């Protein structure tokens, strides 16, 4: 009988695909990531990691179209260092900022997108056949999370000018018929299709990165957006920009966005804002206020009135000594408004208006009071029912500061009557002339936020009708 020979078992090295198929699911799941804004964009880049005992990772990458097509691209790597993950994040930085998510959410997005696409005859990219082994099997061991696919209840083909997706569109026409699916060209994407659900999540009085819309002035009003890497107006690029910068949105950036999106919907007004506001009136380049020439002693009186136990006596005594001081009269109006009945305040405003009929700063304050007490319809009457400075006072040469006060009055008026288009020329002139006056900037900010609210509400109405 012949002796058995000792034989070595030769192990051939496995291919990358074989390693992923046979070993990936045995590894512990690590961190998972998705590009921020995926729900809004209806597309997301998803990264799944699995952990090796040597500190390395196995990684799977999935480009998922939630509109219709499912997994459009995928790749994977096995037993690589953390540097490989960093490389992937850097390589795909142009797609938006990655945020960490639970594995269960990533699992449901990917498998659900594949199933949704298959319902319409679309199969995943060929790499998915291996990449799916970085995922757990799709069974009851992973919690089910309901994910919305399509857009506004319909399967949706997202295309652009470079990739018109004619094959996919033709397939949908044959499979479900015209009218039963949507086609959205992202190069022509309007705000109602995309950007403004972002505002639902991040711009509201309870939770927003922009501050209190009534009293807090946002930072960044002195920024120059041309020096900030702000993209030219393109909805898709701006969504990515907001995703990357959402914690540090500058006031001027938000303003540019609000203005451009607002014009995209309603069209840019075909009027000359300065002609509309001035009406042919002249103004001089002077930022001197009506209050600039006041005696310094009067300012001391105002300061004293804020600390005394009887401010009314202090202010009235000062007015008796300085009857032509508008600063003191405005101080008195503020005191009466806070401490007297509404009709007392109205009488004081009217008396002051008779004494200073051309004081635009007074009329600006008076118009604000009328709006506050619910008498917005009386505001134009303060300016002789004129909507231009020429109509209000045809013989006067105004200062820059008076032009701005006039614009503030009509911005507040049009905001109160929900007419953003009416406010636009006054807003534009104010924004052109403004320097660093925080009160004036608050008016600009109110218009910006009103535009954001308008666009958000419009998007909500659009969604409710679809």
C-alpha positions as a Markdown table, in Angstrom:
| # | Residue | x | y | z |
|---|---|---|---|---|
| 1 | Unk | 0.0 | 0.0 | 0.0 |
| 2 | Unk | 1.4 | 3.3 | -0.9 |
| 3 | Unk | 1.9 | 6.0 | 1.7 |
| 4 | Unk | -0.2 | 9.1 | 1.5 |
| 5 | Unk | 1.8 | 12.1 | 0.6 |
| 6 | Unk | 1.5 | 15.3 | 2.6 |
| 7 | Unk | -0.3 | 17.8 | 0.4 |
| 8 | Unk | -0.5 | 21.6 | 0.9 |
| 9 | Unk | -3.8 | 23.3 | 0.4 |
| 10 | Unk | -3.0 | 26.2 | -1.9 |
| 11 | Unk | -5.2 | 29.3 | -1.3 |
| 12 | Unk | -5.5 | 31.5 | -4.3 |
| 13 | Unk | -6.0 | 35.2 | -3.6 |
| 14 | Unk | -9.6 | 36.3 | -3.8 |
| 15 | Unk | -10.6 | 39.0 | -6.2 |
| 16 | Unk | -12.1 | 42.2 | -4.8 |
| 17 | Unk | -15.5 | 41.2 | -5.9 |
| 18 | Unk | -15.2 | 37.8 | -4.2 |
| 19 | Unk | -14.1 | 39.4 | -1.0 |
| 20 | Unk | -17.1 | 41.7 | -1.0 |
| 21 | Unk | -19.5 | 38.9 | -1.8 |
| 22 | Unk | -18.2 | 36.4 | 0.7 |
| 23 | Unk | -16.9 | 38.5 | 3.6 |
| 24 | Unk | -18.4 | 42.0 | 3.8 |
| 25 | Unk | -21.6 | 41.1 | 5.5 |
| 26 | Unk | -19.7 | 39.4 | 8.3 |
| 27 | Unk | -18.1 | 42.7 | 9.3 |
| 28 | Unk | -19.6 | 45.0 | 11.8 |
| 29 | Unk | -21.4 | 48.0 | 10.3 |
| 30 | Unk | -19.5 | 51.3 | 10.9 |
| 31 | Unk | -20.5 | 54.9 | 10.1 |
| 32 | Unk | -22.9 | 55.7 | 7.2 |
| 33 | Unk | -23.2 | 59.0 | 5.3 |
| 34 | Unk | -25.5 | 60.7 | 2.8 |
| 35 | Unk | -25.3 | 64.1 | 1.1 |
| 36 | Unk | -27.3 | 66.7 | 2.9 |
| 37 | Unk | -30.5 | 67.8 | 1.1 |
| 38 | Unk | -31.1 | 64.4 | -0.4 |
| 39 | Unk | -34.9 | 64.5 | 0.3 |
| 40 | Unk | -35.1 | 67.8 | -1.5 |
| 41 | Unk | -32.9 | 67.0 | -4.4 |
| 42 | Unk | -34.5 | 63.5 | -4.8 |
| 43 | Unk | -30.9 | 62.2 | -5.1 |
| 44 | Unk | -28.3 | 61.2 | -2.6 |
| 45 | Unk | -24.7 | 59.8 | -2.5 |
| 46 | Unk | -24.7 | 57.2 | 0.3 |
| 47 | Unk | -21.6 | 55.7 | 1.9 |
| 48 | Unk | -21.7 | 52.6 | 4.0 |
| 49 | Unk | -18.6 | 51.4 | 6.0 |
| 50 | Unk | -17.9 | 48.1 | 7.7 |
| 51 | Unk | -15.2 | 47.7 | 10.3 |
| 52 | Unk | -12.2 | 45.3 | 10.3 |
| 53 | Unk | -10.4 | 44.3 | 13.5 |
| 54 | Unk | -7.2 | 45.8 | 12.2 |
| 55 | Unk | -8.7 | 49.2 | 12.1 |
| 56 | Unk | -9.3 | 49.3 | 8.4 |
| 57 | Unk | -12.7 | 49.6 | 6.7 |
| 58 | Unk | -14.7 | 48.1 | 3.8 |
| 59 | Unk | -16.7 | 50.8 | 2.1 |
| 60 | Unk | -19.6 | 50.8 | -0.3 |
| 61 | Unk | -20.7 | 53.9 | -2.3 |
| 62 | Unk | -24.2 | 54.3 | -3.9 |
| 63 | Unk | -25.5 | 57.1 | -6.0 |
| 64 | Unk | -29.3 | 56.8 | -5.5 |
| 65 | Unk | -32.0 | 58.5 | -7.6 |
| 66 | Unk | -35.2 | 58.7 | -5.6 |
| 67 | Unk | -37.1 | 60.2 | -8.5 |
| 68 | Unk | -37.2 | 57.0 | -10.5 |
| 69 | Unk | -34.0 | 55.4 | -11.6 |
| 70 | Unk | -32.8 | 53.8 | -8.3 |
| 71 | Unk | -29.1 | 53.1 | -8.0 |
| 72 | Unk | -27.3 | 54.9 | -10.9 |
| 73 | Unk | -23.7 | 54.3 | -9.8 |
| 74 | Unk | -21.9 | 52.2 | -7.2 |
| 75 | Unk | -18.4 | 51.2 | -6.2 |
| 76 | Unk | -16.7 | 49.5 | -3.3 |
| 77 | Unk | -13.4 | 48.7 | -1.6 |
| 78 | Unk | -12.3 | 46.1 | 0.9 |
| 79 | Unk | -10.0 | 46.3 | 3.9 |
| 80 | Unk | -8.7 | 49.8 | 3.2 |
| 81 | Unk | -7.5 | 52.5 | 5.6 |
| 82 | Unk | -9.6 | 55.4 | 6.8 |
| 83 | Unk | -7.8 | 57.6 | 4.3 |
| 84 | Unk | -9.7 | 55.9 | 1.6 |
| 85 | Unk | -13.0 | 57.1 | 3.1 |
| 86 | Unk | -11.5 | 60.7 | 3.3 |
| 87 | Unk | -10.6 | 60.4 | -0.3 |
| 88 | Unk | -14.1 | 59.4 | -1.3 |
| 89 | Unk | -15.6 | 62.3 | 0.7 |
| 90 | Unk | -13.2 | 64.8 | -0.9 |
| 91 | Unk | -13.8 | 63.4 | -4.4 |
| 92 | Unk | -17.5 | 63.8 | -4.0 |
| 93 | Unk | -17.5 | 67.1 | -2.2 |
| 94 | Unk | -19.0 | 68.9 | -5.2 |
| 95 | Unk | -22.1 | 66.8 | -4.7 |
| 96 | Unk | -22.8 | 68.5 | -1.4 |
| 97 | Unk | -21.8 | 68.2 | 2.3 |
| 98 | Unk | -22.0 | 64.7 | 3.8 |
| 99 | Unk | -23.9 | 64.1 | 7.0 |
| 100 | Unk | -23.9 | 61.0 | 9.2 |
| 101 | Unk | -27.1 | 58.9 | 9.2 |
| 102 | Unk | -28.2 | 55.6 | 10.8 |
| 103 | Unk | -27.6 | 52.4 | 8.8 |
| 104 | Unk | -31.3 | 51.6 | 8.9 |
| 105 | Unk | -32.1 | 54.8 | 7.0 |
| 106 | Unk | -29.4 | 54.2 | 4.4 |
| 107 | Unk | -30.6 | 50.6 | 4.0 |
| 108 | Unk | -34.2 | 51.6 | 3.4 |
| 109 | Unk | -33.3 | 54.4 | 0.9 |
| 110 | Unk | -31.2 | 52.1 | -1.3 |
| 111 | Unk | -33.3 | 49.0 | -1.3 |
| 112 | Unk | -36.5 | 51.0 | -1.6 |
| 113 | Unk | -35.1 | 53.0 | -4.6 |
| 114 | Unk | -34.1 | 49.8 | -6.4 |
| 115 | Unk | -37.6 | 48.3 | -5.9 |
| 116 | Unk | -39.3 | 51.5 | -7.0 |
| 117 | Unk | -37.2 | 51.7 | -10.1 |
| 118 | Unk | -37.8 | 48.0 | -10.9 |
| 119 | Unk | -41.6 | 48.7 | -10.8 |
| 120 | Unk | -41.1 | 50.8 | -13.9 |
| 121 | Unk | -38.6 | 48.5 | -15.6 |
| 122 | Unk | -35.3 | 50.2 | -14.6 |
| 123 | Unk | -32.5 | 48.0 | -13.2 |
| 124 | Unk | -29.6 | 49.2 | -11.0 |
| 125 | Unk | -26.2 | 49.8 | -12.4 |
| 126 | Unk | -24.1 | 46.7 | -13.0 |
| 127 | Unk | -21.8 | 47.5 | -10.1 |
| 128 | Unk | -24.7 | 47.2 | -7.7 |
| 129 | Unk | -24.7 | 43.4 | -8.1 |
| 130 | Unk | -21.5 | 43.3 | -6.0 |
| 131 | Unk | -21.9 | 46.6 | -4.0 |
| 132 | Unk | -25.2 | 45.3 | -2.4 |
| 133 | Unk | -23.1 | 42.8 | -0.4 |
| 134 | Unk | -21.8 | 45.8 | 1.7 |
| 135 | Unk | -25.5 | 46.1 | 2.8 |
| 136 | Unk | -27.3 | 43.6 | 5.0 |
| 137 | Unk | -29.8 | 41.4 | 3.3 |
| 138 | Unk | -33.1 | 43.1 | 2.9 |
| 139 | Unk | -35.2 | 41.1 | 5.4 |
| 140 | Unk | -37.0 | 41.6 | 8.7 |
| 141 | Unk | -33.8 | 42.0 | 10.7 |
| 142 | Unk | -33.6 | 45.6 | 9.5 |
| 143 | Unk | -36.4 | 48.0 | 10.6 |
| 144 | Unk | -38.6 | 49.2 | 7.9 |
| 145 | Unk | -38.6 | 53.0 | 7.3 |
| 146 | Unk | -41.1 | 54.5 | 4.8 |
| 147 | Unk | -39.3 | 56.6 | 2.2 |
| 148 | Unk | -41.1 | 58.7 | -0.4 |
| 149 | Unk | -40.0 | 58.1 | -4.0 |
| 150 | Unk | -40.8 | 60.1 | -7.1 |
| 151 | Unk | -41.7 | 63.7 | -6.8 |
| 152 | Unk | -45.0 | 65.1 | -5.6 |
| 153 | Unk | -46.6 | 61.6 | -6.0 |
| 154 | Unk | -45.4 | 60.8 | -9.5 |
| 155 | Unk | -42.3 | 58.9 | -10.8 |
| 156 | Unk | -40.0 | 61.6 | -12.1 |
| 157 | Unk | -37.2 | 61.6 | -14.6 |
| 158 | Unk | -34.6 | 64.2 | -13.7 |
| 159 | Unk | -32.5 | 65.3 | -16.7 |
| 160 | Unk | -30.4 | 68.2 | -17.7 |
| 161 | Unk | -29.2 | 69.7 | -21.0 |
| 162 | Unk | -26.2 | 67.4 | -21.1 |
| 163 | Unk | -28.2 | 64.2 | -20.3 |
| 164 | Unk | -31.7 | 64.6 | -21.7 |
| 165 | Unk | -32.7 | 61.0 | -20.7 |
| 166 | Unk | -34.6 | 60.5 | -23.9 |
| 167 | Unk | -34.5 | 56.7 | -23.5 |
| 168 | Unk | -35.9 | 56.8 | -20.0 |
| 169 | Unk | -38.6 | 59.2 | -21.0 |
| 170 | Unk | -39.6 | 57.1 | -24.0 |
| 171 | Unk | -39.8 | 54.0 | -21.7 |
| 172 | Unk | -42.1 | 55.8 | -19.3 |
| 173 | Unk | -44.3 | 57.0 | -22.1 |
| 174 | Unk | -44.7 | 53.5 | -23.3 |
| 175 | Unk | -45.1 | 52.0 | -19.8 |
| 176 | Unk | -47.4 | 54.5 | -18.0 |
| 177 | Unk | -48.4 | 57.1 | -20.6 |
| 178 | Unk | -48.0 | 60.8 | -20.7 |
| 179 | Unk | -49.4 | 62.6 | -17.7 |
| 180 | Unk | -48.6 | 59.8 | -15.4 |
| 181 | Unk | -45.0 | 60.8 | -14.8 |
| 182 | Unk | -43.0 | 64.0 | -14.5 |
| 183 | Unk | -39.9 | 65.2 | -16.3 |
| 184 | Unk | -37.8 | 67.9 | -14.6 |
| 185 | Unk | -34.8 | 69.5 | -16.4 |
| 186 | Unk | -32.6 | 70.6 | -13.5 |
| 187 | Unk | -30.9 | 73.2 | -15.7 |
| 188 | Unk | -34.3 | 74.9 | -15.9 |
| 189 | Unk | -35.4 | 74.1 | -12.4 |
| 190 | Unk | -37.6 | 76.8 | -10.7 |
| 191 | Unk | -37.7 | 77.4 | -7.0 |
| 192 | Unk | -41.1 | 75.8 | -6.5 |
| 193 | Unk | -39.7 | 72.5 | -7.7 |
| 194 | Unk | -36.8 | 72.4 | -5.3 |
| 195 | Unk | -35.4 | 75.0 | -3.0 |
| 196 | Unk | -38.2 | 76.1 | -0.8 |
| 197 | Unk | -38.9 | 73.0 | 1.1 |
| 198 | Unk | -35.4 | 73.9 | 2.5 |
| 199 | Unk | -37.0 | 77.0 | 4.0 |
| 200 | Unk | -39.7 | 74.9 | 5.7 |
| 201 | Unk | -37.0 | 73.1 | 7.6 |
| 202 | Unk | -34.7 | 75.9 | 8.3 |
| 203 | Unk | -36.5 | 79.2 | 8.1 |
| 204 | Unk | -39.2 | 79.6 | 10.6 |
| 205 | Unk | -39.7 | 81.5 | 13.9 |
| 206 | Unk | -39.1 | 78.5 | 16.0 |
| 207 | Unk | -35.9 | 77.2 | 14.4 |
| 208 | Unk | -33.9 | 79.3 | 12.0 |
| 209 | Unk | -30.3 | 80.2 | 11.5 |
| 210 | Unk | -31.2 | 83.8 | 10.6 |
| 211 | Unk | -32.3 | 85.2 | 13.9 |
| 212 | Unk | -35.5 | 86.8 | 15.1 |
| 213 | Unk | -37.1 | 88.3 | 12.0 |
| 214 | Unk | -38.5 | 91.2 | 14.0 |
| 215 | Unk | -35.8 | 92.5 | 16.2 |
| 216 | Unk | -32.4 | 90.8 | 15.6 |
| 217 | Unk | -30.2 | 92.1 | 12.8 |
| 218 | Unk | -28.5 | 89.3 | 10.9 |
| 219 | Unk | -24.7 | 89.5 | 10.5 |
| 220 | Unk | -23.1 | 90.0 | 7.2 |
| 221 | Unk | -24.8 | 93.1 | 5.9 |
| 222 | Unk | -21.4 | 94.6 | 5.1 |
| 223 | Unk | -20.3 | 91.5 | 3.1 |
| 224 | Unk | -19.5 | 91.7 | -0.6 |
| 225 | Unk | -21.0 | 88.6 | -2.2 |
| 226 | Unk | -18.7 | 89.0 | -5.2 |
| 227 | Unk | -15.7 | 88.2 | -2.8 |
| 228 | Unk | -17.4 | 85.3 | -1.1 |
| 229 | Unk | -17.4 | 82.7 | -3.8 |
| 230 | Unk | -21.2 | 83.0 | -4.2 |
| 231 | Unk | -22.3 | 81.3 | -7.4 |
| 232 | Unk | -24.2 | 83.0 | -10.2 |
| 233 | Unk | -27.9 | 82.5 | -10.1 |
| 234 | Unk | -28.6 | 78.9 | -10.7 |
| 235 | Unk | -31.1 | 77.1 | -8.5 |
| 236 | Unk | -29.2 | 73.8 | -8.5 |
| 237 | Unk | -25.9 | 75.5 | -7.6 |
| 238 | Unk | -27.6 | 77.6 | -4.9 |
| 239 | Unk | -29.1 | 74.6 | -3.2 |
| 240 | Unk | -25.6 | 73.0 | -2.9 |
| 241 | Unk | -24.2 | 76.3 | -1.7 |
| 242 | Unk | -26.9 | 76.6 | 1.0 |
| 243 | Unk | -26.2 | 73.0 | 2.1 |
| 244 | Unk | -22.5 | 73.7 | 2.6 |
| 245 | Unk | -23.0 | 77.1 | 4.2 |
| 246 | Unk | -26.3 | 76.8 | 6.1 |
| 247 | Unk | -24.7 | 77.4 | 9.5 |
| 248 | Unk | -23.0 | 80.7 | 8.3 |
| 249 | Unk | -25.5 | 82.2 | 6.0 |
| 250 | Unk | -24.6 | 85.9 | 5.4 |
| 251 | Unk | -27.4 | 88.5 | 5.3 |
| 252 | Unk | -26.3 | 89.7 | 1.9 |
| 253 | Unk | -26.2 | 86.1 | 0.6 |
| 254 | Unk | -29.7 | 85.5 | 1.8 |
| 255 | Unk | -30.8 | 88.8 | 0.3 |
| 256 | Unk | -29.4 | 87.9 | -3.1 |
| 257 | Unk | -31.1 | 84.5 | -3.0 |
| 258 | Unk | -34.5 | 86.0 | -1.9 |
| 259 | Unk | -34.4 | 88.7 | -4.6 |
| 260 | Unk | -33.4 | 86.4 | -7.4 |
| 261 | Unk | -35.9 | 83.7 | -6.6 |
| 262 | Unk | -38.7 | 86.3 | -6.1 |
| 263 | Unk | -37.9 | 87.8 | -9.5 |
| 264 | Unk | -37.8 | 84.4 | -11.0 |
| 265 | Unk | -41.4 | 83.9 | -10.0 |
| 266 | Unk | -42.9 | 87.3 | -10.5 |
| 267 | Unk | -40.5 | 88.8 | -13.0 |
| 268 | Unk | -38.2 | 91.8 | -12.4 |
| 269 | Unk | -40.2 | 95.0 | -12.2 |
| 270 | Unk | -40.0 | 97.0 | -15.4 |
| 271 | Unk | -39.6 | 100.4 | -13.6 |
| 272 | Unk | -36.8 | 102.7 | -12.6 |
| 273 | Unk | -36.9 | 102.5 | -8.8 |
| 274 | Unk | -35.4 | 106.0 | -8.3 |
| 275 | Unk | -37.8 | 107.6 | -10.7 |
| 276 | Unk | -40.7 | 106.0 | -9.0 |
| 277 | Unk | -39.6 | 107.1 | -5.5 |
| 278 | Unk | -38.3 | 110.6 | -6.4 |
| 279 | Unk | -40.9 | 111.4 | -9.0 |
| 280 | Unk | -38.5 | 114.0 | -10.4 |
| 281 | Unk | -37.6 | 115.5 | -7.0 |
| 282 | Unk | -34.0 | 116.4 | -6.3 |
| 283 | Unk | -31.9 | 115.1 | -3.4 |
| 284 | Unk | -28.4 | 116.0 | -2.2 |
| 285 | Unk | -25.8 | 113.5 | -1.2 |
| 286 | Unk | -26.0 | 114.1 | 2.5 |
| 287 | Unk | -26.7 | 111.6 | 5.3 |
| 288 | Unk | -27.4 | 114.4 | 7.8 |
| 289 | Unk | -30.5 | 113.6 | 9.8 |
| 290 | Unk | -33.0 | 116.2 | 10.9 |
| 291 | Unk | -31.7 | 115.5 | 14.3 |
| 292 | Unk | -28.1 | 116.2 | 13.5 |
| 293 | Unk | -28.1 | 119.9 | 14.4 |
| 294 | Unk | -29.6 | 119.5 | 17.9 |
| 295 | Unk | -28.0 | 121.1 | 20.9 |
| 296 | Unk | -25.9 | 118.6 | 22.8 |
| 297 | Unk | -27.7 | 119.6 | 26.0 |
| 298 | Unk | -30.9 | 118.2 | 24.5 |
| 299 | Unk | -29.3 | 114.8 | 24.1 |
| 300 | Unk | -28.4 | 115.1 | 27.8 |
| 301 | Unk | -32.0 | 115.7 | 28.7 |
| 302 | Unk | -33.1 | 112.6 | 26.7 |
| 303 | Unk | -30.5 | 110.6 | 28.6 |
| 304 | Unk | -31.6 | 112.0 | 31.9 |
| 305 | Unk | -35.2 | 111.2 | 31.2 |
| 306 | Unk | -34.3 | 107.5 | 30.9 |
| 307 | Unk | -33.0 | 107.3 | 34.4 |
| 308 | Unk | -35.3 | 109.7 | 36.4 |
| 309 | Unk | -38.4 | 108.7 | 38.4 |
| 310 | Unk | -40.5 | 111.3 | 36.6 |
| 311 | Unk | -39.4 | 111.3 | 33.0 |
| 312 | Unk | -42.6 | 113.1 | 31.9 |
| 313 | Unk | -41.8 | 116.3 | 33.9 |
| 314 | Unk | -38.2 | 116.2 | 32.6 |
| 315 | Unk | -39.2 | 116.0 | 29.0 |
| 316 | Unk | -42.0 | 118.6 | 29.2 |
| 317 | Unk | -39.8 | 121.0 | 31.0 |
| 318 | Unk | -37.1 | 120.6 | 28.3 |
| 319 | Unk | -39.8 | 121.1 | 25.5 |
| 320 | Unk | -40.9 | 124.3 | 27.1 |
| 321 | Unk | -37.4 | 125.6 | 27.0 |
| 322 | Unk | -36.7 | 124.2 | 23.5 |
| 323 | Unk | -40.1 | 124.2 | 21.6 |
| 324 | Unk | -38.4 | 123.7 | 18.2 |
| 325 | Unk | -36.5 | 120.6 | 19.1 |
| 326 | Unk | -37.8 | 117.7 | 17.1 |
| 327 | Unk | -35.7 | 115.3 | 19.1 |
| 328 | Unk | -37.5 | 116.2 | 22.3 |
| 329 | Unk | -40.9 | 116.0 | 20.5 |
| 330 | Unk | -40.0 | 112.5 | 19.3 |
| 331 | Unk | -38.9 | 111.5 | 22.8 |
| 332 | Unk | -42.2 | 112.8 | 24.1 |
| 333 | Unk | -44.2 | 110.9 | 21.5 |
| 334 | Unk | -42.4 | 107.7 | 22.5 |
| 335 | Unk | -43.2 | 108.3 | 26.1 |
| 336 | Unk | -46.9 | 109.1 | 25.4 |
| 337 | Unk | -47.2 | 106.0 | 23.3 |
| 338 | Unk | -45.9 | 103.8 | 26.1 |
| 339 | Unk | -47.7 | 105.4 | 29.0 |
| 340 | Unk | -50.9 | 107.0 | 27.7 |
| 341 | Unk | -54.1 | 106.0 | 25.9 |
| 342 | Unk | -54.1 | 105.5 | 22.1 |
| 343 | Unk | -56.2 | 108.6 | 21.5 |
| 344 | Unk | -53.7 | 110.7 | 23.5 |
| 345 | Unk | -50.9 | 109.4 | 21.4 |
| 346 | Unk | -52.8 | 110.1 | 18.2 |
| 347 | Unk | -53.4 | 113.7 | 19.3 |
| 348 | Unk | -49.8 | 114.2 | 20.2 |
| 349 | Unk | -48.8 | 112.9 | 16.8 |
| 350 | Unk | -51.2 | 115.2 | 15.0 |
| 351 | Unk | -50.0 | 118.2 | 17.0 |
| 352 | Unk | -46.4 | 117.4 | 16.3 |
| 353 | Unk | -47.2 | 116.9 | 12.6 |
| 354 | Unk | -48.7 | 120.4 | 12.4 |
| 355 | Unk | -45.6 | 121.9 | 14.0 |
| 356 | Unk | -43.2 | 119.9 | 11.7 |
| 357 | Unk | -45.2 | 119.3 | 8.5 |
| 358 | Unk | -42.1 | 118.5 | 6.4 |
| 359 | Unk | -40.4 | 116.2 | 8.9 |
| 360 | Unk | -40.1 | 112.9 | 7.1 |
| 361 | Unk | -38.6 | 111.2 | 10.2 |
| 362 | Unk | -41.7 | 112.2 | 12.1 |
| 363 | Unk | -44.0 | 110.9 | 9.4 |
| 364 | Unk | -42.0 | 107.6 | 9.3 |
| 365 | Unk | -42.5 | 107.1 | 13.0 |
| 366 | Unk | -46.2 | 108.2 | 12.8 |
| 367 | Unk | -46.8 | 105.7 | 9.9 |
| 368 | Unk | -45.2 | 102.9 | 12.0 |
| 369 | Unk | -47.6 | 103.8 | 14.8 |
| 370 | Unk | -50.6 | 103.7 | 12.5 |
| 371 | Unk | -49.6 | 100.3 | 11.3 |
| 372 | Unk | -49.1 | 99.1 | 14.9 |
| 373 | Unk | -52.7 | 100.2 | 15.9 |
| 374 | Unk | -54.3 | 98.6 | 12.8 |
| 375 | Unk | -54.8 | 101.8 | 10.7 |
| 376 | Unk | -52.5 | 101.0 | 7.8 |
| 377 | Unk | -54.9 | 102.5 | 5.3 |
| 378 | Unk | -54.2 | 106.0 | 6.8 |
| 379 | Unk | -50.5 | 105.9 | 6.0 |
| 380 | Unk | -50.5 | 107.3 | 2.5 |
| 381 | Unk | -52.5 | 110.2 | 3.8 |
| 382 | Unk | -49.6 | 111.3 | 5.9 |
| 383 | Unk | -47.8 | 111.9 | 2.7 |
| 384 | Unk | -50.7 | 113.7 | 1.0 |
| 385 | Unk | -51.6 | 110.4 | -0.7 |
| 386 | Unk | -48.4 | 110.8 | -2.8 |
| 387 | Unk | -46.2 | 107.8 | -3.4 |
| 388 | Unk | -43.2 | 109.9 | -4.6 |
| 389 | Unk | -41.2 | 112.6 | -2.9 |
| 390 | Unk | -42.1 | 115.1 | -5.7 |
| 391 | Unk | -45.8 | 114.5 | -5.0 |
| 392 | Unk | -45.3 | 114.9 | -1.3 |
| 393 | Unk | -43.4 | 118.2 | -1.4 |
| 394 | Unk | -42.7 | 119.4 | -5.0 |
| 395 | Unk | -40.4 | 122.3 | -4.0 |
| 396 | Unk | -38.1 | 120.7 | -1.6 |
| 397 | Unk | -34.6 | 119.4 | -2.2 |
| 398 | Unk | -34.3 | 116.3 | 0.0 |
| 399 | Unk | -31.3 | 114.8 | 1.8 |
| 400 | Unk | -30.3 | 111.2 | 1.3 |
| 401 | Unk | -31.4 | 110.5 | 4.8 |
| 402 | Unk | -34.9 | 111.9 | 4.1 |
| 403 | Unk | -35.1 | 109.7 | 0.9 |
| 404 | Unk | -34.3 | 106.7 | 3.1 |
| 405 | Unk | -36.9 | 107.6 | 5.8 |
| 406 | Unk | -39.5 | 108.0 | 3.0 |
| 407 | Unk | -38.6 | 104.5 | 1.6 |
| 408 | Unk | -38.8 | 103.0 | 5.1 |
| 409 | Unk | -42.4 | 104.3 | 5.5 |
| 410 | Unk | -43.6 | 102.8 | 2.3 |
| 411 | Unk | -41.7 | 99.6 | 2.7 |
| 412 | Unk | -43.5 | 99.1 | 6.1 |
| 413 | Unk | -46.8 | 100.1 | 4.5 |
| 414 | Unk | -46.6 | 97.7 | 1.6 |
| 415 | Unk | -45.4 | 94.9 | 3.9 |
| 416 | Unk | -48.4 | 95.6 | 6.1 |
| 417 | Unk | -50.8 | 95.2 | 3.1 |
| 418 | Unk | -49.0 | 92.1 | 1.8 |
| 419 | Unk | -47.9 | 93.8 | -1.4 |
| 420 | Unk | -44.2 | 92.9 | -2.0 |
| 421 | Unk | -44.3 | 94.2 | -5.5 |
| 422 | Unk | -45.4 | 97.6 | -4.3 |
| 423 | Unk | -42.6 | 97.6 | -1.7 |
| 424 | Unk | -40.0 | 96.7 | -4.3 |
| 425 | Unk | -38.9 | 100.2 | -5.6 |
| 426 | Unk | -38.7 | 101.6 | -2.1 |
| 427 | Unk | -36.7 | 98.6 | -1.0 |
| 428 | Unk | -34.4 | 98.9 | -3.9 |
| 429 | Unk | -33.7 | 102.6 | -3.4 |
| 430 | Unk | -33.2 | 102.1 | 0.4 |
| 431 | Unk | -30.8 | 99.2 | -0.2 |
| 432 | Unk | -28.8 | 101.4 | -2.7 |
| 433 | Unk | -28.5 | 104.4 | -0.4 |
| 434 | Unk | -28.1 | 102.7 | 2.9 |
| 435 | Unk | -24.8 | 102.9 | 4.8 |
| 436 | Unk | -24.7 | 101.1 | 8.2 |
| 437 | Unk | -27.8 | 102.4 | 9.9 |
| 438 | Unk | -29.1 | 99.4 | 11.9 |
| 439 | Unk | -32.7 | 100.7 | 11.9 |
| 440 | Unk | -32.7 | 101.0 | 8.1 |
| 441 | Unk | -31.1 | 97.6 | 7.8 |
| 442 | Unk | -33.8 | 96.1 | 9.8 |
| 443 | Unk | -36.3 | 97.4 | 7.2 |
| 444 | Unk | -34.3 | 95.8 | 4.4 |
| 445 | Unk | -34.2 | 92.6 | 6.4 |
| 446 | Unk | -37.9 | 92.6 | 7.0 |
| 447 | Unk | -38.5 | 92.8 | 3.2 |
| 448 | Unk | -36.0 | 89.9 | 2.6 |
| 449 | Unk | -37.8 | 87.7 | 5.2 |
| 450 | Unk | -41.2 | 88.6 | 3.8 |
| 451 | Unk | -40.0 | 87.4 | 0.4 |
| 452 | Unk | -38.7 | 84.2 | 1.9 |
| 453 | Unk | -42.1 | 83.7 | 3.6 |
| 454 | Unk | -43.9 | 84.4 | 0.3 |
| 455 | Unk | -41.9 | 81.8 | -1.5 |
| 456 | Unk | -42.3 | 79.3 | 1.2 |
| 457 | Unk | -46.1 | 79.8 | 1.2 |
| 458 | Unk | -46.2 | 79.6 | -2.5 |
| 459 | Unk | -44.3 | 76.3 | -2.5 |
| 460 | Unk | -46.8 | 74.9 | 0.1 |
| 461 | Unk | -49.7 | 75.9 | -2.0 |
| 462 | Unk | -48.1 | 74.3 | -5.1 |
| 463 | Unk | -47.6 | 71.1 | -3.2 |
| 464 | Unk | -51.1 | 71.1 | -1.8 |
| 465 | Unk | -52.5 | 71.3 | -5.4 |
| 466 | Unk | -50.4 | 68.6 | -6.8 |
